[in-house]
Amino acid sequence: MPRRARPAARLSHVDASGKAVMVDVGDKAVTAREAWAQGTVTMSLAALRAIRTKTVAKGDVLQVARLAGILAAKQTASLIPLCHPLPLSHIQVDLTPIRQGFRIDARVRTSAQTGVEMEALTAVSVAALTVYDMVKAVDKAMVIGDIVLVQKLGGKSGRYRRR
């Protein structure tokens, strides 16, 4: 028996005429919301060694990248055109060594009328780009990848956990 096609989901950031619009969240309740995003930066052994021994000429790569991720989460509404500015109550960015580089985790919390998924994803992205910027003299072939939303809590849609 053939599968029935599901109706296309309506995009919340597009109006009936197809124009991009900012979603009106004015009637939504303020609720606690949280998002966790993750990504990776893989690199050469030489680049890894330079970061781990803190011999990168530009400074402490992991601390600068962590701070860049925090600042990026706070600036998401300035970077992503249809995002709402949010009062963020907590931002945590961690860079954990993995075999060929680093895993970057960002956790962001707020009490607001809309979620913080974009803030967490932006934090991971900018932290990864900062690692690249600081170490590109050693390894221009670094790979930034696997940036995903791992989990989100709160809001109308409730809990989401990546499988």
N, C-alpha and C positions, 0 to 999 in steps of 0.2 A: 504494500500500500504506500503510495507516495506521501512524503511529508507535506503538510500544509505550511505554506509560507506564513510567517507571523507578520502582522501589520508593522510597518516601519514605526519606530519610536519617534515621537515628536521631539525635536530638538528645542531645549528651553531657551537657547540664545538666538533663535531665529523667529521672526514674526511671520504672520500669515503671507506676507508678500515676499518673504525670503531675505529681508534685511536683518543684519546682525543687531541685536539689542541686548542691553543689560537687563537681567531678570529683576523684576520688582519683588523684593523680599520683605517689603514693609508690613505685610499682614502675617508673616510667619512668626512663630514664637521664638524667643531667645532660649536656646538650650545649650547644654554642654556638648562640645564637639571635639573630636580628636582624630588625627590622621598620622599614619606611619608610612613613610616612603623609603625606598632603598634603591641603591644603584652600585655600580662597580667602576673602578678604574684599574685597568691592567697595564703592565709596563715591563720593561726590560729589567734584568737583574741589576744592571748598573744604576738605573733610576731608583729601584727599590732600596738598594744599598745607600745611595745618597740621601734618601729621605730618612731611613732608619738610623743612619749615623749622624744626621743633622749637619750634613756638609753641603747642602744646597745653598748657593750664593745668595739667593733671595731671602733666606731665613727659614724658620720652622714651618715647613710645609703643612703639617697636620693641624697646627694651631691656627694658621692663617686661613686654611680651607674651612675649618670649623667655624671661625668667626664670619667668613664670607657667606657660609650657608645660613647662619643666623640672620645676618643683615639682609640676605636675599629674601628670606621668608617674610621679613618685615616690609619689604618693598614689592611684594608680589602684585598688588593692585596697580602699581606704576609700570610693571613689566607686561602683564597679561591684560589686554584691553578691556575685557568684560568682567574681570574679577572685582568683587567688592572689597574696599578697605576694611580690615577686621582688627578688633582689639585683641591681639594675641596675648595669652596669659602665660604661655610656656613654649619655648623652642629648645630642642636638644638635638645637636648634630654630633654624631660619633663616626670616626674613621677607624675601622678595625682591619689589621693586617690579614690578608688572605695569601694564598700561595703565590699568586702572580701580581699582587697589587694591594688594593684596599676595597673593602665594602664600606659604603657610606649609608648610614641610617639617619633619618630625620623624623622626629616626633614633634608635632605641633598641636597645641590646645587653645581653645577659646570658648567663650560663652557668647553666642551670636545667633543671627537669623540664617546663616549659611555656613557651609563646612569649610574645612581648612586643608582639603586634599591638595589644592594647587600650591598652597604655601609649603607643604611638606615636599612636594615634587620639585618645586623651585629651589628649595634649600639644598636638596641632593644634587640637582643639576649644577648649581653655581659652585658648590663645594668641589664637585668633580672638575669643573672647568678651571677652578683655582689651582687644583693640583696640577692639571695640565700646564697652565700658564707658568707656574713656578718651576716645573721640571722639564719643560720642553727643550731646554738647551742640552739636556742629557739624553732625552728620548722623545723625538717627534712622532713616533709610531704608537704612542699610548692609545688605548682604546677606552672610551667612556661608553658604558652600556648598561643594559638590563635595568633601566630606571623604571620602577613600578610602584604602584600603590599597594602596600602590603595589607593595610587594614584601615578602616575608618569606623568611627563610632559616633552615634548621635544623629539627630535630624530625622526628617520624615522617613527616609529609607532605612534608618536603623543601622545595624551592623553589617559591614562587609569585610570578609577575610579572603585574601587571595589563596587559591588552592595550589 
